[in-house]
């Protein structure tokens, strides 16, 4: 089923990421970590559907997406939909489908995100924080530079009781207070003592597939790895 909703608020998060707050259809519900297919309610964009993850809690009276825009001058292989999103204003309309997705919380574990791959984890982490259940979870978050980190201050607040469980790493910048380099086998062996835990992995396709194979090779069971299939 499709739902046409208006944008009620747009907020900048980073230089290329915005938070879009939308009307919420009646009786529309989702599980933290789920996504839906979204298109722009303009004639030339209606059929250009892309999956985006809800970043609000289901209890919110509005819906929220935190979306990175890929501009065609830098990413010529993209469709241009997220670049068009970046130009929209309050009052413009989006078309949503029903929720779907395979990323959901199944117990304490380690979240590994690359760039915009943090978005499926935002609602999960917010939900855990609201229930005082963050303790026992860890987040490794990789970005190119500090300015690319999505909701950095909120993540620091979420993990404020256990700050060592939040680890930012930068791949194209060396900066005090941050790890430097990719999240790879060496990184994981250094940071994790027991791989018999849940792993939540989301990021660019190559990163995701490499990390899935890496944690399996280090002892994680297939059933303990959660990722978007």
Secondary structure, DSSP 4 states (H G I P E B T S, - for coil): --EEEEEEEEEE-SSSEEEEEE---TT----TT-EEEEEESSTTTTT--EEEEB-S-TTSSSEEEEEE---TTT-TTS-SHHHHHHT--TT-EEEE---B-S----SSEEEEEEGGGGHHHHHHHHHHHHTT--TT-EEEEEESSGGG-TTHHHHHHHTGGGGGGEEEEESS---TTSEES---HHHHHHH-S---SEEEEESSHHHHHHHHHHHHHTT--GGGEE---
